[in-house]
């Protein structure tokens, strides 16, 4: 079996003249601000000539299911997608793919010599994993999910595994939203990783997913990714004697048989750029620049685009908030004053103040006392979330980067950061915004 890395969670598997792909991304950057790390470019002409026997997509997140990447593939390519929402399948079919099937956990899909079995991830409403069997070999692609405990029992029965593709980062996408309040990342890998890998007992482990960083200037690059490739290899091999950690950079291919894993001819359409054996460097003391400074990094909006944001702050946000159900034990069950700060590309700040109590929200005129919650965001990112499907992880949103009254600080200690009103209004009950925006662009070409 030949296994090749595309990028992030993307792989190509080949055996007996059959070629299948998983979560293919042919974009750099992808998901708007995920820059390949190590850096690569794609030969789109070659990709357009690929003849894949099937493509499998583990879930709907835009770093796994991108219509702009799928647009390069032959429309006769069978697509197998794990997703509970019919809207995604409708969009993929509207792109022109005729053979699109919904995956079910534990139900095998046979493609030539391959048996591909979706396995249950911890968040089964979103994610899936893949067991891939061919030629007597057994590979587990955990993608970037976590393993459901019941699924782990099932997977342990197939031990020892030949290869496990393991998501090796504990990304801090929530911590960077409120950096002044975040605790440093643990210095060691999670203990449950070793427990799960012992049960799987693989011959080889590939540190998988998370092959990206944000923009070169971004402070996230020192705060988002706490685990180095070097650290992962050292800790896993020390804790699990007999297991070999194998790094696979984009384009790298390996030939797996019952006894060995050896290098093979790389993918010709994934072109490495510059140094490839780069590593992550986490700095727990990395200082987050002010949101005004970050906002200056982005291009200015047009007048109509800016007005779209401000109109949402004045009315659309209120309508959305009132229509949502407040989470249980919400910080906003009691009356709170919230300040939303929107930063232009010049760094200029526009403030909006609201009084929230339960499901009720009203706009307050001017400055206020007794602030209980603050949210900052660059206007360009705000607009992108409204119109372009921008995800929370690339918003550069800043929450509660302030010191409040002692009683409010005490209440905030138990608050959930994603209870933030702007996060809820932009992202709750929203599905497929990124792919829908992609489809509009592709149809407008």
C-alpha positions in Angstrom: 0.0 0.0 0.0 1.4 3.4 -1.0 0.4 6.3 1.3 1.1 9.9 0.2 0.5 13.1 2.1 -1.2 16.0 0.4 -1.6 18.7 3.2 -3.1 18.9 6.6 -5.4 15.9 6.8 -5.2 15.1 3.1 -3.8 11.7 1.9 -3.7 9.5 -1.2 -3.8 5.7 -0.8 -2.8 3.4 -3.7 -3.0 -0.3 -4.0 -3.6 -2.8 -6.8 -4.1 -0.1 -9.4 -6.8 1.7 -7.3 -6.3 5.3 -6.0 -8.4 6.9 -3.3 -8.0 10.3 -1.5 -9.0 11.6 1.9 -9.9 15.2 2.7 -8.0 16.7 -0.3 -7.1 20.3 0.0 -5.4 21.9 -3.1 -5.1 25.4 -1.7 -2.4 27.4 0.0 -3.6 29.3 2.0 -6.7 27.3 2.8 -9.6 28.2 5.1 -8.7 31.9 4.4 -5.7 32.2 6.6 -4.2 28.6 7.1 -0.8 28.8 5.4 0.9 25.4 4.7 3.6 24.6 7.2 5.9 23.5 5.6 5.2 25.6 2.6 4.0 24.1 -0.7 2.4 25.0 -4.0 0.0 22.9 -6.1 0.3 22.1 -9.8 -3.4 22.6 -10.6 -3.0 21.4 -14.1 -1.8 18.0 -13.0 -4.5 17.9 -10.3 -7.1 18.5 -13.0 -5.9 15.4 -14.8 -6.1 13.1 -11.7 -8.2 10.0 -12.1 -9.2 9.1 -8.5 -11.4 6.1 -7.9 -13.0 7.7 -4.9 -12.6 10.7 -2.5 -13.6 10.4 1.2 -14.3 13.5 3.3 -14.4 13.1 7.1 -16.5 16.1 7.9 -17.8 19.4 6.7 -15.2 21.8 8.2 -13.7 24.0 5.5 -10.2 22.6 6.1 -11.5 19.2 5.0 -14.3 19.9 2.6 -13.5 22.8 0.3 -15.5 23.3 -2.8 -12.7 25.3 -4.4 -10.4 22.3 -4.0 -13.0 19.8 -5.2 -13.6 22.1 -8.2 -10.3 20.8 -9.7 -11.5 17.2 -9.8 -13.2 15.2 -12.5 -17.0 15.5 -11.9 -17.4 11.7 -12.3 -15.2 11.1 -9.2 -17.3 9.3 -6.6 -17.5 11.4 -3.3 -18.2 9.8 0.0 -18.9 12.4 2.7 -19.6 12.1 6.4 -22.1 14.8 7.3 -25.5 14.9 8.9 -26.7 17.9 7.0 -28.4 17.6 3.6 -27.3 21.2 2.6 -23.7 20.1 2.1 -24.7 17.3 -0.3 -26.9 19.7 -2.2 -24.0 22.2 -2.6 -21.6 19.5 -3.8 -24.1 18.2 -6.3 -24.7 21.8 -7.5 -21.0 22.0 -8.2 -21.5 19.2 -10.7 -20.6 16.0 -8.9 -23.1 13.3 -9.7 -22.0 10.4 -7.5 -22.2 11.7 -4.0 -22.9 9.4 -1.1 -23.4 9.9 2.7 -21.1 7.8 4.9 -22.4 5.9 7.9 -20.2 4.9 10.8 -19.2 1.2 10.8 -20.6 0.7 7.3 -17.8 -0.3 4.9 -17.3 1.2 1.5 -15.5 -1.1 -1.0 -13.5 0.6 -3.7 -11.4 -2.0 -5.6 -9.1 -3.7 -3.1 -9.9 -1.1 -0.4 -12.3 -1.4 2.4 -12.9 2.1 3.9 -14.8 2.0 7.2 -15.9 5.3 8.8 -15.5 5.0 12.6 -17.2 7.0 15.3 -15.4 10.1 16.5 -16.0 11.7 19.9 -18.2 14.4 18.3 -20.2 12.2 16.1 -22.5 15.0 15.0 -19.5 16.5 13.2 -16.5 14.2 12.8 -15.6 10.8 11.6 -12.4 8.7 11.4 -11.4 6.2 8.7 -10.2 2.6 8.9 -8.5 1.7 5.7 -7.9 -2.0 4.8 -6.2 -3.4 1.7 -3.7 -6.2 1.0 -3.8 -7.5 4.6 -2.8 -4.1 5.9 -4.7 -2.0 8.4 -4.5 1.8 8.7 -6.4 4.1 11.1 -6.8 7.7 10.0 -7.9 9.6 13.1 -8.1 12.8 11.0 -8.2 15.7 13.5 -10.9 14.3 15.7 -10.8 12.4 19.0 -11.7 8.8 19.4 -15.1 7.8 20.9 -14.5 5.5 23.9 -16.8 2.8 22.5 -15.1 3.1 19.1 -11.7 2.7 20.9 -12.8 -0.7 22.3 -13.8 -1.7 18.8 -10.6 -0.5 17.2 -8.5 -2.1 19.9 -9.8 -5.5 18.7 -8.0 -5.0 15.4 -4.6 -4.3 17.1 -1.8 -4.3 16.2 -2.4 -1.6 13.6 0.1 -1.1 10.8 -0.1 2.7 10.8 -2.1 5.2 12.8 -2.3 8.8 11.4 -2.6 10.7 14.6 -3.7 14.4 15.1 -0.7 15.6 17.1 -1.6 19.1 18.1 -3.7 20.3 21.0 -4.6 23.6 19.3 -5.4 26.6 21.5 -8.1 28.1 19.3 -10.1 29.1 22.4 -7.2 30.2 24.5 -6.1 32.8 21.9 -9.5 34.5 22.1 -8.7 35.7 25.6 -4.9 35.6 25.9 -4.7 37.7 29.0 -6.8 35.1 30.9 -5.4 31.9 29.3 -3.1 29.5 31.2 0.0 28.2 29.5 -0.3 24.9 27.7 0.8 21.8 29.5 4.4 20.9 28.8 3.7 17.2 28.1 1.4 15.3 25.7 -2.0 14.3 27.1 -1.8 11.1 29.1 -4.9 9.7 27.3 -3.0 9.8 24.0 -0.5 7.2 25.3 -3.4 5.1 26.8 -5.2 5.0 23.4 -2.0 4.4 21.4 -1.1 1.5 23.7 -4.5 -0.1 23.0 -4.1 0.4 19.2 -0.5 -0.9 19.4 0.6 0.4 16.0 3.9 -0.3 14.2 4.1 3.3 12.9 2.5 6.6 14.0 2.4 9.6 11.7 1.9 13.0 13.3 -1.1 14.1 11.2 -3.3 17.1 10.6 -2.3 20.7 11.6 0.2 21.3 8.8 -0.4 25.0 8.8 0.3 28.3 10.5 -1.5 31.6 10.3 -0.2 34.7 8.4 3.6 35.2 8.8 3.1 38.2 11.0 0.5 36.5 13.2 1.2 36.2 17.0 -0.9 33.0 16.8 2.1 31.2 15.3 3.7 31.3 18.8 0.5 30.8 20.8 -1.7 28.4 18.8 0.4 25.3 18.4 2.0 24.0 21.6 3.4 20.7 20.4 6.6 20.4 18.2 7.1 17.4 15.9 10.3 16.8 17.8 8.5 16.7 21.2 5.8 14.4 19.8 8.3 11.9 18.5 10.4 11.9 21.6 7.5 11.4 24.0 5.6 8.8 21.9 8.7 6.6 21.2 9.8 6.8 24.9 6.4 5.9 26.2 5.7 3.2 23.6 8.8 1.1 22.8 8.6 -0.6 19.5 6.5 2.2 18.0 8.2 4.3 15.3 7.1 7.9 14.7 7.4 8.8 11.0 7.0 12.4 9.8 5.3 12.8 6.4 5.6 16.3 4.9 3.4 17.3 2.0 4.1 15.3 -1.2 6.0 12.6 0.8 5.0 9.0 -0.1 5.7 5.8 1.8 5.3 2.2 0.7 3.9 0.0 3.5 4.1 -3.8 3.6 3.8 -6.4 6.3 7.4 -5.8 7.5 8.6 -2.3 6.5 7.7 1.3 5.7 10.0 2.7 3.0 10.1 6.0 1.0 8.5 6.0 -2.4 8.1 8.4 -5.3 6.5 11.6 -4.1 3.3 13.2 -5.4 4.3 15.2 -8.4 1.5 17.7 -8.1 2.4 18.8 -4.5 5.5 20.9 -4.9 7.5 21.6 -1.7 8.7 25.2 -1.3 11.7 25.9 0.8 12.8 24.1 4.0 10.4 21.2 4.8 11.5 19.9 8.2 10.3 23.0 10.0 8.9 22.8 13.5 6.4 24.6 15.7 7.8 26.9 18.5 5.3 27.6 21.3 6.0 30.7 23.4 3.8 30.8 26.5 4.9 34.4 27.1 4.0 35.5 23.6 2.4 38.9 23.9 -0.8 39.5 21.9 -0.7 42.8 20.0 -3.7 45.2 20.4 -6.6 44.5 18.1 -6.2 47.9 16.5 -2.7 46.8 15.4 -4.0 43.6 14.0 -6.8 45.4 12.1 -4.2 47.5 10.3 -3.0 44.3 8.6 -6.2 43.8 6.6 -7.4 45.7 3.5 -10.0 48.4 3.9 -13.6 47.6 3.3 -15.8 49.5 0.8 -18.4 51.9 2.2 -21.2 49.4 1.5 -19.3 46.6 3.2 -18.6 48.7 6.3 -22.2 49.7 6.5 -23.2 46.0 6.3 -21.2 45.5 9.5 -22.5 48.6 11.3 -26.1 47.9 10.4 -25.6 44.4 11.8 -24.3 45.9 15.1 -27.3 48.2 15.2 -30.1 45.8 14.3 -29.2 42.4 12.9 -27.2 41.3 15.9 -30.1 42.2 18.2 -32.6 40.2 16.1 -30.3 37.2 16.0 -29.6 37.3 19.8 -33.3 37.5 20.7 -34.1 34.6 18.4 -31.6 32.3 20.0 -32.0 30.2 23.1 -29.7 31.2 26.0 -27.3 28.4 27.0 -27.9 26.8 30.4 -26.1 28.6 33.2 -25.1 31.4 30.9 -23.1 34.4 32.2 -25.8 36.5 30.7 -28.7 35.1 32.7 -28.2 38.2 34.9 -28.2 41.7 33.6 -24.8 42.5 32.0 -23.3 45.4 30.1 -21.4 44.4 27.0 -19.1 46.5 24.8 -18.4 45.5 21.2 -15.4 47.2 19.6 -15.0 47.2 15.9 -11.6 48.2 14.5 -11.1 49.7 11.0 -8.0 49.1 8.8 -6.7 52.4 10.2 -6.9 51.1 13.8 -9.9 53.5 14.5 -12.3 52.0 17.0 -16.1 52.1 16.8 -17.8 51.1 20.1 -21.3 49.6 20.6 -22.8 49.1 24.1 -25.6 46.7 24.9 -27.5 45.6 28.0 -28.2 41.9 28.0 -30.4 39.9 30.4 -31.4 36.5 29.5 -32.7 36.5 25.9 -33.2 40.3 26.0 -30.8 42.8 24.5 -31.0 46.5 24.0 -28.5 49.1 22.6 -27.3 51.7 25.0 -26.3 55.2 23.9 -22.7 56.3 24.6 -20.2 55.1 27.1 -21.4 53.1 30.2 -20.2 52.1 33.6 -20.0 48.6 35.1 -18.9 46.8 32.0 -19.1 43.0 32.4 -17.9 41.7 29.0 -15.9 43.1 26.1 -15.4 41.9 22.6 -13.0 43.3 20.0 -12.8 42.4 16.3 -11.3 43.8 13.1 -14.1 45.1 10.8 -12.7 43.1 7.8 -13.0 39.9 9.7 -16.5 40.8 11.0 -17.6 41.4 7.4 -16.0 38.1 6.2 -17.9 36.2 8.9 -21.2 37.8 7.8 -20.7 37.3 4.0 -17.8 35.0 3.2 -18.1 32.2 5.8 -15.0 33.2 7.8 -14.6 30.8 10.8 -14.0 31.8 14.4 -10.4 30.5 14.4 -9.3 33.2 11.9 -11.4 36.1 13.2 -8.7 37.5 15.5 -11.5 38.2 18.0 -10.4 39.4 21.5 -12.7 38.7 24.4 -12.5 40.2 27.9 -9.0 41.7 27.5 -9.7 44.0 30.4 -10.0 44.1 34.2 -13.5 44.3 35.6 -15.0 44.9 39.0 -14.2 42.2 41.6 -17.7 40.7 41.7 -17.8 40.6 37.8 -14.4 39.0 37.7 -15.6 36.3 40.2 -18.6 35.6 37.9 -16.4 35.5 34.8 -14.3 32.8 36.3 -17.1 30.3 35.8 -18.1 31.7 32.4 -17.6 29.9 29.1 -15.7 32.2 26.6 -17.8 31.0 23.7 -20.9 32.3 25.5 -19.7 35.6 24.0 -22.7 37.3 22.3 -20.9 38.0 19.0 -19.7 34.4 18.7 -23.2 33.1 19.3 -24.8 35.5 16.9 -22.3 34.8 14.1 -21.7 31.1 14.5 -24.6 29.4 16.4 -27.0 27.5 14.2 -25.0 28.4 11.1 -24.0 25.5 8.7 -22.0 25.5 5.6 -21.5 29.3 5.3 -17.9 28.9 4.0 -18.9 26.4 1.3 -22.0 28.4 0.4 -19.7 31.5 -0.2 -17.3 29.3 -2.2 -20.2 28.1 -4.4 -21.3 31.6 -5.1 -17.8 32.6 -6.2 -17.4 29.5 -8.4 -20.8 30.1 -10.1 -20.0 33.8 -10.7 -16.7 33.0 -12.5 
